[in-house]
Amino acid sequence: MFDFLEGYDLWGAFWTTVQMTVLSAVGSLIWGTLLAAMRVGPVPLMRGFGTAYVNIVRNIPLTVIILFTSLGLNQTFEVTLGSDQIDITNFRLAVLGLIVYTSAFVCEALRSGINTVPVGQAEAARAIGLNFTQVLTLVVLPQAFRSVVGPLANVLIALTKNTTVAAAIGVAEAATLMKEMIENEAQLVLISAVFAFGFVCLTLPTGLILGWVSKKVAVKR
């Protein structure tokens, strides 16, 4: 029944998807946290940059961003990200595009968590001599992260599914293989079912585990 899978590197395609998801998630968390810090910071220029970045990027389709990394950065400006191999370059460009896009949603999720921290705690921290950076990193962000594990899990699940857009620039991930198999095999329903099941196996445990973590680390008000 599943003889059509022979000759295709299904595990390799999903492994590429997992790698893209993990690398993009780490990059998005770092850049999204910096953006959130800018948005709540005391410097007007940084607040303006953070606000403009989030409002612009999250309203641009991800496909446009991914294509720009390939057609704009790579082909026009000859950005290779340290590799002469086109496959590796496209992979890294796709990760970069996913980070640029996803970090805007991470920022907003984290900023909502920052808003749940009582103002009195930040004021108390400043009263004992802590500066803005110390207040943010030692008092506010630890509590904010605990309150937004659930929303960040939703962002991670969306990121996992968004990796399929990388097929637009030829990254050999799951969606690219699915397209190739549909073109070569007369098993549209079964092929779609196999890849749908694969993504469910990636996203469902993520949601369940992070949902459990969210309940365990939730801040009691």
PyMOL CGO cylinders between C-alpha atoms (Angstrom):
from pymol import cmd
from pymol.cgo import CYLINDER

trace = [
    CYLINDER, 0.00, 0.00, 0.00, 2.87, 2.33, 0.78, 0.3, 1, 1, 1, 1, 1, 1,
    CYLINDER, 2.87, 2.33, 0.78, 5.22, 1.07, -1.90, 0.3, 1, 1, 1, 1, 1, 1,
    CYLINDER, 5.22, 1.07, -1.90, 5.23, 4.54, -3.45, 0.3, 1, 1, 1, 1, 1, 1,
    CYLINDER, 5.23, 4.54, -3.45, 7.43, 5.73, -0.54, 0.3, 1, 1, 1, 1, 1, 1,
    CYLINDER, 7.43, 5.73, -0.54, 10.35, 3.62, -1.74, 0.3, 1, 1, 1, 1, 1, 1,
    CYLINDER, 10.35, 3.62, -1.74, 13.13, 5.65, -3.28, 0.3, 1, 1, 1, 1, 1, 1,
    CYLINDER, 13.13, 5.65, -3.28, 12.25, 8.84, -1.41, 0.3, 1, 1, 1, 1, 1, 1,
    CYLINDER, 12.25, 8.84, -1.41, 14.12, 10.18, 1.61, 0.3, 1, 1, 1, 1, 1, 1,
    CYLINDER, 14.12, 10.18, 1.61, 11.06, 10.86, 3.76, 0.3, 1, 1, 1, 1, 1, 1,
    CYLINDER, 11.06, 10.86, 3.76, 12.98, 10.86, 7.04, 0.3, 1, 1, 1, 1, 1, 1,
    CYLINDER, 12.98, 10.86, 7.04, 15.61, 13.18, 5.64, 0.3, 1, 1, 1, 1, 1, 1,
    CYLINDER, 15.61, 13.18, 5.64, 12.97, 15.65, 4.48, 0.3, 1, 1, 1, 1, 1, 1,
    CYLINDER, 12.97, 15.65, 4.48, 11.30, 15.77, 7.88, 0.3, 1, 1, 1, 1, 1, 1,
    CYLINDER, 11.30, 15.77, 7.88, 14.70, 15.98, 9.58, 0.3, 1, 1, 1, 1, 1, 1,
    CYLINDER, 14.70, 15.98, 9.58, 15.40, 19.10, 7.52, 0.3, 1, 1, 1, 1, 1, 1,
    CYLINDER, 15.40, 19.10, 7.52, 12.04, 20.48, 8.68, 0.3, 1, 1, 1, 1, 1, 1,
    CYLINDER, 12.04, 20.48, 8.68, 12.96, 19.77, 12.30, 0.3, 1, 1, 1, 1, 1, 1,
    CYLINDER, 12.96, 19.77, 12.30, 16.34, 21.47, 11.90, 0.3, 1, 1, 1, 1, 1, 1,
    CYLINDER, 16.34, 21.47, 11.90, 14.75, 24.53, 10.33, 0.3, 1, 1, 1, 1, 1, 1,
    CYLINDER, 14.75, 24.53, 10.33, 12.17, 24.69, 13.11, 0.3, 1, 1, 1, 1, 1, 1,
    CYLINDER, 12.17, 24.69, 13.11, 14.71, 24.44, 15.93, 0.3, 1, 1, 1, 1, 1, 1,
    CYLINDER, 14.71, 24.44, 15.93, 17.17, 26.94, 14.47, 0.3, 1, 1, 1, 1, 1, 1,
    CYLINDER, 17.17, 26.94, 14.47, 14.40, 29.39, 13.56, 0.3, 1, 1, 1, 1, 1, 1,
    CYLINDER, 14.40, 29.39, 13.56, 12.79, 29.01, 16.99, 0.3, 1, 1, 1, 1, 1, 1,
    CYLINDER, 12.79, 29.01, 16.99, 16.04, 29.80, 18.81, 0.3, 1, 1, 1, 1, 1, 1,
    CYLINDER, 16.04, 29.80, 18.81, 16.79, 32.78, 16.57, 0.3, 1, 1, 1, 1, 1, 1,
    CYLINDER, 16.79, 32.78, 16.57, 13.22, 34.07, 16.80, 0.3, 1, 1, 1, 1, 1, 1,
    CYLINDER, 13.22, 34.07, 16.80, 13.23, 33.81, 20.60, 0.3, 1, 1, 1, 1, 1, 1,
    CYLINDER, 13.23, 33.81, 20.60, 16.45, 35.81, 20.87, 0.3, 1, 1, 1, 1, 1, 1,
    CYLINDER, 16.45, 35.81, 20.87, 15.49, 38.50, 18.35, 0.3, 1, 1, 1, 1, 1, 1,
    CYLINDER, 15.49, 38.50, 18.35, 11.88, 38.61, 19.55, 0.3, 1, 1, 1, 1, 1, 1,
    CYLINDER, 11.88, 38.61, 19.55, 13.04, 39.15, 23.14, 0.3, 1, 1, 1, 1, 1, 1,
    CYLINDER, 13.04, 39.15, 23.14, 15.27, 42.03, 22.04, 0.3, 1, 1, 1, 1, 1, 1,
    CYLINDER, 15.27, 42.03, 22.04, 12.36, 43.55, 20.12, 0.3, 1, 1, 1, 1, 1, 1,
    CYLINDER, 12.36, 43.55, 20.12, 10.11, 43.27, 23.17, 0.3, 1, 1, 1, 1, 1, 1,
    CYLINDER, 10.11, 43.27, 23.17, 12.77, 44.97, 25.28, 0.3, 1, 1, 1, 1, 1, 1,
    CYLINDER, 12.77, 44.97, 25.28, 12.91, 47.78, 22.73, 0.3, 1, 1, 1, 1, 1, 1,
    CYLINDER, 12.91, 47.78, 22.73, 9.14, 48.18, 22.73, 0.3, 1, 1, 1, 1, 1, 1,
    CYLINDER, 9.14, 48.18, 22.73, 8.96, 48.62, 26.50, 0.3, 1, 1, 1, 1, 1, 1,
    CYLINDER, 8.96, 48.62, 26.50, 12.26, 50.49, 26.82, 0.3, 1, 1, 1, 1, 1, 1,
    CYLINDER, 12.26, 50.49, 26.82, 12.74, 54.14, 27.82, 0.3, 1, 1, 1, 1, 1, 1,
    CYLINDER, 12.74, 54.14, 27.82, 14.48, 55.20, 24.57, 0.3, 1, 1, 1, 1, 1, 1,
    CYLINDER, 14.48, 55.20, 24.57, 11.95, 56.65, 22.05, 0.3, 1, 1, 1, 1, 1, 1,
    CYLINDER, 11.95, 56.65, 22.05, 14.07, 55.74, 19.01, 0.3, 1, 1, 1, 1, 1, 1,
    CYLINDER, 14.07, 55.74, 19.01, 14.27, 52.09, 20.06, 0.3, 1, 1, 1, 1, 1, 1,
    CYLINDER, 14.27, 52.09, 20.06, 10.56, 51.99, 20.89, 0.3, 1, 1, 1, 1, 1, 1,
    CYLINDER, 10.56, 51.99, 20.89, 9.80, 53.42, 17.47, 0.3, 1, 1, 1, 1, 1, 1,
    CYLINDER, 9.80, 53.42, 17.47, 12.03, 50.87, 15.74, 0.3, 1, 1, 1, 1, 1, 1,
    CYLINDER, 12.03, 50.87, 15.74, 10.48, 47.96, 17.62, 0.3, 1, 1, 1, 1, 1, 1,
    CYLINDER, 10.48, 47.96, 17.62, 6.94, 49.13, 16.93, 0.3, 1, 1, 1, 1, 1, 1,
    CYLINDER, 6.94, 49.13, 16.93, 7.63, 49.77, 13.24, 0.3, 1, 1, 1, 1, 1, 1,
    CYLINDER, 7.63, 49.77, 13.24, 9.38, 46.41, 12.82, 0.3, 1, 1, 1, 1, 1, 1,
    CYLINDER, 9.38, 46.41, 12.82, 6.54, 44.41, 14.36, 0.3, 1, 1, 1, 1, 1, 1,
    CYLINDER, 6.54, 44.41, 14.36, 3.76, 46.25, 12.56, 0.3, 1, 1, 1, 1, 1, 1,
    CYLINDER, 3.76, 46.25, 12.56, 5.47, 46.02, 9.18, 0.3, 1, 1, 1, 1, 1, 1,
    CYLINDER, 5.47, 46.02, 9.18, 6.88, 42.48, 9.29, 0.3, 1, 1, 1, 1, 1, 1,
    CYLINDER, 6.88, 42.48, 9.29, 3.82, 40.71, 10.66, 0.3, 1, 1, 1, 1, 1, 1,
    CYLINDER, 3.82, 40.71, 10.66, 1.70, 42.23, 7.87, 0.3, 1, 1, 1, 1, 1, 1,
    CYLINDER, 1.70, 42.23, 7.87, 4.00, 40.98, 5.10, 0.3, 1, 1, 1, 1, 1, 1,
    CYLINDER, 4.00, 40.98, 5.10, 3.26, 37.45, 3.79, 0.3, 1, 1, 1, 1, 1, 1,
    CYLINDER, 3.26, 37.45, 3.79, 5.94, 34.97, 4.78, 0.3, 1, 1, 1, 1, 1, 1,
    CYLINDER, 5.94, 34.97, 4.78, 6.28, 33.86, 1.15, 0.3, 1, 1, 1, 1, 1, 1,
    CYLINDER, 6.28, 33.86, 1.15, 7.35, 37.39, 0.19, 0.3, 1, 1, 1, 1, 1, 1,
    CYLINDER, 7.35, 37.39, 0.19, 9.99, 37.44, 2.93, 0.3, 1, 1, 1, 1, 1, 1,
    CYLINDER, 9.99, 37.44, 2.93, 11.36, 34.00, 1.99, 0.3, 1, 1, 1, 1, 1, 1,
    CYLINDER, 11.36, 34.00, 1.99, 11.51, 34.92, -1.69, 0.3, 1, 1, 1, 1, 1, 1,
    CYLINDER, 11.51, 34.92, -1.69, 13.27, 38.19, -0.85, 0.3, 1, 1, 1, 1, 1, 1,
    CYLINDER, 13.27, 38.19, -0.85, 15.98, 36.32, 1.04, 0.3, 1, 1, 1, 1, 1, 1,
    CYLINDER, 15.98, 36.32, 1.04, 16.66, 34.29, -2.11, 0.3, 1, 1, 1, 1, 1, 1,
    CYLINDER, 16.66, 34.29, -2.11, 16.01, 36.75, -4.95, 0.3, 1, 1, 1, 1, 1, 1,
    CYLINDER, 16.01, 36.75, -4.95, 17.02, 39.87, -3.05, 0.3, 1, 1, 1, 1, 1, 1,
    CYLINDER, 17.02, 39.87, -3.05, 19.78, 38.96, -0.62, 0.3, 1, 1, 1, 1, 1, 1,
    CYLINDER, 19.78, 38.96, -0.62, 21.31, 36.04, -2.50, 0.3, 1, 1, 1, 1, 1, 1,
    CYLINDER, 21.31, 36.04, -2.50, 20.89, 36.79, -6.19, 0.3, 1, 1, 1, 1, 1, 1,
    CYLINDER, 20.89, 36.79, -6.19, 20.93, 40.60, -6.09, 0.3, 1, 1, 1, 1, 1, 1,
    CYLINDER, 20.93, 40.60, -6.09, 23.30, 41.36, -3.20, 0.3, 1, 1, 1, 1, 1, 1,
    CYLINDER, 23.30, 41.36, -3.20, 25.17, 38.03, -3.42, 0.3, 1, 1, 1, 1, 1, 1,
    CYLINDER, 25.17, 38.03, -3.42, 24.71, 37.21, 0.27, 0.3, 1, 1, 1, 1, 1, 1,
    CYLINDER, 24.71, 37.21, 0.27, 25.74, 33.57, 0.78, 0.3, 1, 1, 1, 1, 1, 1,
    CYLINDER, 25.74, 33.57, 0.78, 25.81, 33.38, 4.60, 0.3, 1, 1, 1, 1, 1, 1,
    CYLINDER, 25.81, 33.38, 4.60, 29.19, 31.67, 4.57, 0.3, 1, 1, 1, 1, 1, 1,
    CYLINDER, 29.19, 31.67, 4.57, 28.52, 28.85, 2.13, 0.3, 1, 1, 1, 1, 1, 1,
    CYLINDER, 28.52, 28.85, 2.13, 29.29, 28.27, -1.55, 0.3, 1, 1, 1, 1, 1, 1,
    CYLINDER, 29.29, 28.27, -1.55, 26.82, 25.37, -1.81, 0.3, 1, 1, 1, 1, 1, 1,
    CYLINDER, 26.82, 25.37, -1.81, 23.42, 26.48, -3.06, 0.3, 1, 1, 1, 1, 1, 1,
    CYLINDER, 23.42, 26.48, -3.06, 21.51, 23.94, -0.94, 0.3, 1, 1, 1, 1, 1, 1,
    CYLINDER, 21.51, 23.94, -0.94, 23.15, 25.10, 2.29, 0.3, 1, 1, 1, 1, 1, 1,
    CYLINDER, 23.15, 25.10, 2.29, 22.77, 28.74, 1.33, 0.3, 1, 1, 1, 1, 1, 1,
    CYLINDER, 22.77, 28.74, 1.33, 19.05, 28.32, 0.61, 0.3, 1, 1, 1, 1, 1, 1,
    CYLINDER, 19.05, 28.32, 0.61, 18.60, 26.51, 3.94, 0.3, 1, 1, 1, 1, 1, 1,
    CYLINDER, 18.60, 26.51, 3.94, 20.29, 29.32, 5.85, 0.3, 1, 1, 1, 1, 1, 1,
    CYLINDER, 20.29, 29.32, 5.85, 18.38, 31.98, 3.93, 0.3, 1, 1, 1, 1, 1, 1,
    CYLINDER, 18.38, 31.98, 3.93, 15.11, 30.22, 4.74, 0.3, 1, 1, 1, 1, 1, 1,
    CYLINDER, 15.11, 30.22, 4.74, 16.03, 30.11, 8.43, 0.3, 1, 1, 1, 1, 1, 1,
    CYLINDER, 16.03, 30.11, 8.43, 16.85, 33.81, 8.30, 0.3, 1, 1, 1, 1, 1, 1,
    CYLINDER, 16.85, 33.81, 8.30, 13.50, 34.60, 6.70, 0.3, 1, 1, 1, 1, 1, 1,
    CYLINDER, 13.50, 34.60, 6.70, 11.63, 32.53, 9.27, 0.3, 1, 1, 1, 1, 1, 1,
    CYLINDER, 11.63, 32.53, 9.27, 13.47, 34.31, 12.10, 0.3, 1, 1, 1, 1, 1, 1,
    CYLINDER, 13.47, 34.31, 12.10, 12.67, 37.73, 10.66, 0.3, 1, 1, 1, 1, 1, 1,
    CYLINDER, 12.67, 37.73, 10.66, 8.99, 36.84, 10.38, 0.3, 1, 1, 1, 1, 1, 1,
    CYLINDER, 8.99, 36.84, 10.38, 8.41, 34.77, 13.53, 0.3, 1, 1, 1, 1, 1, 1,
    CYLINDER, 8.41, 34.77, 13.53, 10.28, 37.13, 15.86, 0.3, 1, 1, 1, 1, 1, 1,
    CYLINDER, 10.28, 37.13, 15.86, 7.53, 39.73, 15.40, 0.3, 1, 1, 1, 1, 1, 1,
    CYLINDER, 7.53, 39.73, 15.40, 4.98, 37.30, 16.86, 0.3, 1, 1, 1, 1, 1, 1,
    CYLINDER, 4.98, 37.30, 16.86, 7.36, 36.25, 19.64, 0.3, 1, 1, 1, 1, 1, 1,
    CYLINDER, 7.36, 36.25, 19.64, 7.80, 39.91, 20.51, 0.3, 1, 1, 1, 1, 1, 1,
    CYLINDER, 7.80, 39.91, 20.51, 4.06, 40.53, 20.81, 0.3, 1, 1, 1, 1, 1, 1,
    CYLINDER, 4.06, 40.53, 20.81, 3.51, 37.37, 22.86, 0.3, 1, 1, 1, 1, 1, 1,
    CYLINDER, 3.51, 37.37, 22.86, 6.32, 38.33, 25.20, 0.3, 1, 1, 1, 1, 1, 1,
    CYLINDER, 6.32, 38.33, 25.20, 5.16, 41.94, 25.46, 0.3, 1, 1, 1, 1, 1, 1,
    CYLINDER, 5.16, 41.94, 25.46, 1.74, 40.72, 26.56, 0.3, 1, 1, 1, 1, 1, 1,
    CYLINDER, 1.74, 40.72, 26.56, 3.51, 38.73, 29.28, 0.3, 1, 1, 1, 1, 1, 1,
    CYLINDER, 3.51, 38.73, 29.28, 5.47, 41.80, 30.35, 0.3, 1, 1, 1, 1, 1, 1,
    CYLINDER, 5.47, 41.80, 30.35, 2.20, 43.69, 30.73, 0.3, 1, 1, 1, 1, 1, 1,
    CYLINDER, 2.20, 43.69, 30.73, 0.98, 41.07, 33.23, 0.3, 1, 1, 1, 1, 1, 1,
    CYLINDER, 0.98, 41.07, 33.23, 3.85, 41.81, 35.64, 0.3, 1, 1, 1, 1, 1, 1,
    CYLINDER, 3.85, 41.81, 35.64, 2.62, 44.22, 38.35, 0.3, 1, 1, 1, 1, 1, 1,
    CYLINDER, 2.62, 44.22, 38.35, 4.03, 47.72, 37.90, 0.3, 1, 1, 1, 1, 1, 1,
    CYLINDER, 4.03, 47.72, 37.90, 4.84, 47.83, 41.60, 0.3, 1, 1, 1, 1, 1, 1,
    CYLINDER, 4.84, 47.83, 41.60, 7.52, 45.17, 41.19, 0.3, 1, 1, 1, 1, 1, 1,
    CYLINDER, 7.52, 45.17, 41.19, 9.40, 47.21, 38.59, 0.3, 1, 1, 1, 1, 1, 1,
    CYLINDER, 9.40, 47.21, 38.59, 9.06, 50.33, 40.73, 0.3, 1, 1, 1, 1, 1, 1,
    CYLINDER, 9.06, 50.33, 40.73, 10.39, 48.47, 43.77, 0.3, 1, 1, 1, 1, 1, 1,
    CYLINDER, 10.39, 48.47, 43.77, 13.35, 47.21, 41.75, 0.3, 1, 1, 1, 1, 1, 1,
    CYLINDER, 13.35, 47.21, 41.75, 14.16, 50.72, 40.58, 0.3, 1, 1, 1, 1, 1, 1,
    CYLINDER, 14.16, 50.72, 40.58, 13.81, 51.99, 44.15, 0.3, 1, 1, 1, 1, 1, 1,
    CYLINDER, 13.81, 51.99, 44.15, 16.66, 49.73, 45.31, 0.3, 1, 1, 1, 1, 1, 1,
    CYLINDER, 16.66, 49.73, 45.31, 18.94, 51.08, 42.59, 0.3, 1, 1, 1, 1, 1, 1,
    CYLINDER, 18.94, 51.08, 42.59, 18.52, 48.67, 39.65, 0.3, 1, 1, 1, 1, 1, 1,
    CYLINDER, 18.52, 48.67, 39.65, 18.74, 50.17, 36.18, 0.3, 1, 1, 1, 1, 1, 1,
    CYLINDER, 18.74, 50.17, 36.18, 16.32, 49.40, 33.33, 0.3, 1, 1, 1, 1, 1, 1,
    CYLINDER, 16.32, 49.40, 33.33, 18.33, 46.47, 31.98, 0.3, 1, 1, 1, 1, 1, 1,
    CYLINDER, 18.33, 46.47, 31.98, 18.60, 44.87, 35.42, 0.3, 1, 1, 1, 1, 1, 1,
    CYLINDER, 18.60, 44.87, 35.42, 14.91, 45.37, 36.14, 0.3, 1, 1, 1, 1, 1, 1,
    CYLINDER, 14.91, 45.37, 36.14, 14.00, 43.83, 32.80, 0.3, 1, 1, 1, 1, 1, 1,
    CYLINDER, 14.00, 43.83, 32.80, 16.32, 40.82, 32.97, 0.3, 1, 1, 1, 1, 1, 1,
    CYLINDER, 16.32, 40.82, 32.97, 16.11, 40.04, 36.70, 0.3, 1, 1, 1, 1, 1, 1,
    CYLINDER, 16.11, 40.04, 36.70, 12.52, 40.93, 37.58, 0.3, 1, 1, 1, 1, 1, 1,
    CYLINDER, 12.52, 40.93, 37.58, 10.24, 41.39, 34.58, 0.3, 1, 1, 1, 1, 1, 1,
    CYLINDER, 10.24, 41.39, 34.58, 11.33, 38.91, 31.89, 0.3, 1, 1, 1, 1, 1, 1,
    CYLINDER, 11.33, 38.91, 31.89, 11.51, 35.81, 34.14, 0.3, 1, 1, 1, 1, 1, 1,
    CYLINDER, 11.51, 35.81, 34.14, 7.88, 36.35, 35.14, 0.3, 1, 1, 1, 1, 1, 1,
    CYLINDER, 7.88, 36.35, 35.14, 6.85, 37.32, 31.61, 0.3, 1, 1, 1, 1, 1, 1,
    CYLINDER, 6.85, 37.32, 31.61, 8.28, 34.12, 30.12, 0.3, 1, 1, 1, 1, 1, 1,
    CYLINDER, 8.28, 34.12, 30.12, 6.44, 32.01, 32.68, 0.3, 1, 1, 1, 1, 1, 1,
    CYLINDER, 6.44, 32.01, 32.68, 3.12, 33.60, 31.73, 0.3, 1, 1, 1, 1, 1, 1,
    CYLINDER, 3.12, 33.60, 31.73, 3.51, 33.24, 27.95, 0.3, 1, 1, 1, 1, 1, 1,
    CYLINDER, 3.51, 33.24, 27.95, 4.64, 29.62, 27.56, 0.3, 1, 1, 1, 1, 1, 1,
    CYLINDER, 4.64, 29.62, 27.56, 1.22, 28.80, 26.08, 0.3, 1, 1, 1, 1, 1, 1,
    CYLINDER, 1.22, 28.80, 26.08, 1.24, 31.62, 23.48, 0.3, 1, 1, 1, 1, 1, 1,
    CYLINDER, 1.24, 31.62, 23.48, 4.85, 30.85, 22.59, 0.3, 1, 1, 1, 1, 1, 1,
    CYLINDER, 4.85, 30.85, 22.59, 3.86, 27.20, 22.05, 0.3, 1, 1, 1, 1, 1, 1,
    CYLINDER, 3.86, 27.20, 22.05, 1.28, 28.38, 19.50, 0.3, 1, 1, 1, 1, 1, 1,
    CYLINDER, 1.28, 28.38, 19.50, 3.97, 30.45, 17.77, 0.3, 1, 1, 1, 1, 1, 1,
    CYLINDER, 3.97, 30.45, 17.77, 6.27, 27.41, 17.67, 0.3, 1, 1, 1, 1, 1, 1,
    CYLINDER, 6.27, 27.41, 17.67, 3.53, 25.23, 16.17, 0.3, 1, 1, 1, 1, 1, 1,
    CYLINDER, 3.53, 25.23, 16.17, 2.83, 27.88, 13.54, 0.3, 1, 1, 1, 1, 1, 1,
    CYLINDER, 2.83, 27.88, 13.54, 6.57, 28.09, 12.82, 0.3, 1, 1, 1, 1, 1, 1,
    CYLINDER, 6.57, 28.09, 12.82, 6.75, 24.33, 12.27, 0.3, 1, 1, 1, 1, 1, 1,
    CYLINDER, 6.75, 24.33, 12.27, 4.00, 24.55, 9.66, 0.3, 1, 1, 1, 1, 1, 1,
    CYLINDER, 4.00, 24.55, 9.66, 5.47, 27.72, 8.14, 0.3, 1, 1, 1, 1, 1, 1,
    CYLINDER, 5.47, 27.72, 8.14, 8.68, 25.86, 7.25, 0.3, 1, 1, 1, 1, 1, 1,
    CYLINDER, 8.68, 25.86, 7.25, 6.77, 24.50, 4.25, 0.3, 1, 1, 1, 1, 1, 1,
    CYLINDER, 6.77, 24.50, 4.25, 7.10, 27.94, 2.65, 0.3, 1, 1, 1, 1, 1, 1,
    CYLINDER, 7.10, 27.94, 2.65, 10.84, 27.25, 2.28, 0.3, 1, 1, 1, 1, 1, 1,
    CYLINDER, 10.84, 27.25, 2.28, 9.89, 24.99, -0.64, 0.3, 1, 1, 1, 1, 1, 1,
    CYLINDER, 9.89, 24.99, -0.64, 9.48, 28.21, -2.63, 0.3, 1, 1, 1, 1, 1, 1,
    CYLINDER, 9.48, 28.21, -2.63, 13.27, 28.61, -2.76, 0.3, 1, 1, 1, 1, 1, 1,
    CYLINDER, 13.27, 28.61, -2.76, 14.07, 24.92, -3.19, 0.3, 1, 1, 1, 1, 1, 1,
    CYLINDER, 14.07, 24.92, -3.19, 14.94, 23.85, 0.35, 0.3, 1, 1, 1, 1, 1, 1,
    CYLINDER, 14.94, 23.85, 0.35, 14.71, 20.05, 0.49, 0.3, 1, 1, 1, 1, 1, 1,
    CYLINDER, 14.71, 20.05, 0.49, 12.22, 19.85, 3.36, 0.3, 1, 1, 1, 1, 1, 1,
    CYLINDER, 12.22, 19.85, 3.36, 8.93, 17.97, 3.71, 0.3, 1, 1, 1, 1, 1, 1,
    CYLINDER, 8.93, 17.97, 3.71, 6.79, 20.17, 1.45, 0.3, 1, 1, 1, 1, 1, 1,
    CYLINDER, 6.79, 20.17, 1.45, 9.38, 20.03, -1.34, 0.3, 1, 1, 1, 1, 1, 1,
    CYLINDER, 9.38, 20.03, -1.34, 9.45, 16.22, -1.21, 0.3, 1, 1, 1, 1, 1, 1,
    CYLINDER, 9.45, 16.22, -1.21, 5.65, 16.10, -1.08, 0.3, 1, 1, 1, 1, 1, 1,
    CYLINDER, 5.65, 16.10, -1.08, 5.45, 18.20, -4.26, 0.3, 1, 1, 1, 1, 1, 1,
    CYLINDER, 5.45, 18.20, -4.26, 7.97, 15.94, -5.99, 0.3, 1, 1, 1, 1, 1, 1,
    CYLINDER, 7.97, 15.94, -5.99, 6.11, 12.79, -4.96, 0.3, 1, 1, 1, 1, 1, 1,
    CYLINDER, 6.11, 12.79, -4.96, 2.75, 14.14, -6.11, 0.3, 1, 1, 1, 1, 1, 1,
    CYLINDER, 2.75, 14.14, -6.11, 4.27, 14.94, -9.50, 0.3, 1, 1, 1, 1, 1, 1,
    CYLINDER, 4.27, 14.94, -9.50, 5.80, 11.47, -9.85, 0.3, 1, 1, 1, 1, 1, 1,
    CYLINDER, 5.80, 11.47, -9.85, 3.27, 9.19, -8.15, 0.3, 1, 1, 1, 1, 1, 1,
    CYLINDER, 3.27, 9.19, -8.15, -0.47, 8.66, -8.73, 0.3, 1, 1, 1, 1, 1, 1,
    CYLINDER, -0.47, 8.66, -8.73, -1.23, 8.55, -5.00, 0.3, 1, 1, 1, 1, 1, 1,
    CYLINDER, -1.23, 8.55, -5.00, -2.40, 12.07, -4.16, 0.3, 1, 1, 1, 1, 1, 1,
    CYLINDER, -2.40, 12.07, -4.16, -4.61, 11.12, -1.19, 0.3, 1, 1, 1, 1, 1, 1,
    CYLINDER, -4.61, 11.12, -1.19, -2.11, 8.75, 0.41, 0.3, 1, 1, 1, 1, 1, 1,
    CYLINDER, -2.11, 8.75, 0.41, 0.83, 11.11, -0.07, 0.3, 1, 1, 1, 1, 1, 1,
    CYLINDER, 0.83, 11.11, -0.07, -1.13, 13.98, 1.46, 0.3, 1, 1, 1, 1, 1, 1,
    CYLINDER, -1.13, 13.98, 1.46, -2.18, 11.75, 4.36, 0.3, 1, 1, 1, 1, 1, 1,
    CYLINDER, -2.18, 11.75, 4.36, 1.42, 10.67, 5.03, 0.3, 1, 1, 1, 1, 1, 1,
    CYLINDER, 1.42, 10.67, 5.03, 2.74, 14.23, 5.17, 0.3, 1, 1, 1, 1, 1, 1,
    CYLINDER, 2.74, 14.23, 5.17, -0.25, 15.47, 7.17, 0.3, 1, 1, 1, 1, 1, 1,
    CYLINDER, -0.25, 15.47, 7.17, 0.39, 12.69, 9.69, 0.3, 1, 1, 1, 1, 1, 1,
    CYLINDER, 0.39, 12.69, 9.69, 4.08, 13.64, 9.78, 0.3, 1, 1, 1, 1, 1, 1,
    CYLINDER, 4.08, 13.64, 9.78, 3.29, 17.24, 10.70, 0.3, 1, 1, 1, 1, 1, 1,
    CYLINDER, 3.29, 17.24, 10.70, 0.76, 16.13, 13.30, 0.3, 1, 1, 1, 1, 1, 1,
    CYLINDER, 0.76, 16.13, 13.30, 3.51, 14.01, 14.88, 0.3, 1, 1, 1, 1, 1, 1,
    CYLINDER, 3.51, 14.01, 14.88, 5.73, 17.10, 15.02, 0.3, 1, 1, 1, 1, 1, 1,
    CYLINDER, 5.73, 17.10, 15.02, 3.22, 19.63, 16.29, 0.3, 1, 1, 1, 1, 1, 1,
    CYLINDER, 3.22, 19.63, 16.29, 0.86, 17.68, 18.57, 0.3, 1, 1, 1, 1, 1, 1,
    CYLINDER, 0.86, 17.68, 18.57, 3.51, 16.58, 21.11, 0.3, 1, 1, 1, 1, 1, 1,
    CYLINDER, 3.51, 16.58, 21.11, 4.90, 20.12, 21.11, 0.3, 1, 1, 1, 1, 1, 1,
    CYLINDER, 4.90, 20.12, 21.11, 1.52, 21.57, 22.03, 0.3, 1, 1, 1, 1, 1, 1,
    CYLINDER, 1.52, 21.57, 22.03, 0.86, 18.95, 24.70, 0.3, 1, 1, 1, 1, 1, 1,
    CYLINDER, 0.86, 18.95, 24.70, 4.27, 19.21, 26.34, 0.3, 1, 1, 1, 1, 1, 1,
    CYLINDER, 4.27, 19.21, 26.34, 4.41, 23.01, 26.34, 0.3, 1, 1, 1, 1, 1, 1,
    CYLINDER, 4.41, 23.01, 26.34, 0.79, 23.15, 27.54, 0.3, 1, 1, 1, 1, 1, 1,
    CYLINDER, 0.79, 23.15, 27.54, 1.80, 21.02, 30.52, 0.3, 1, 1, 1, 1, 1, 1,
    CYLINDER, 1.80, 21.02, 30.52, 4.86, 23.21, 31.12, 0.3, 1, 1, 1, 1, 1, 1,
    CYLINDER, 4.86, 23.21, 31.12, 2.67, 26.31, 30.96, 0.3, 1, 1, 1, 1, 1, 1,
    CYLINDER, 2.67, 26.31, 30.96, 0.49, 25.01, 33.78, 0.3, 1, 1, 1, 1, 1, 1,
    CYLINDER, 0.49, 25.01, 33.78, 3.50, 24.02, 35.89, 0.3, 1, 1, 1, 1, 1, 1,
    CYLINDER, 3.50, 24.02, 35.89, 5.33, 27.34, 35.63, 0.3, 1, 1, 1, 1, 1, 1,
    CYLINDER, 5.33, 27.34, 35.63, 2.33, 29.69, 35.61, 0.3, 1, 1, 1, 1, 1, 1,
    CYLINDER, 2.33, 29.69, 35.61, 2.70, 32.64, 37.97, 0.3, 1, 1, 1, 1, 1, 1,
    CYLINDER, 2.70, 32.64, 37.97, 0.09, 32.52, 40.72, 0.3, 1, 1, 1, 1, 1, 1,
    CYLINDER, 0.09, 32.52, 40.72, -1.57, 35.91, 41.12, 0.3, 1, 1, 1, 1, 1, 1,
]
cmd.load_cgo(trace, "trace")
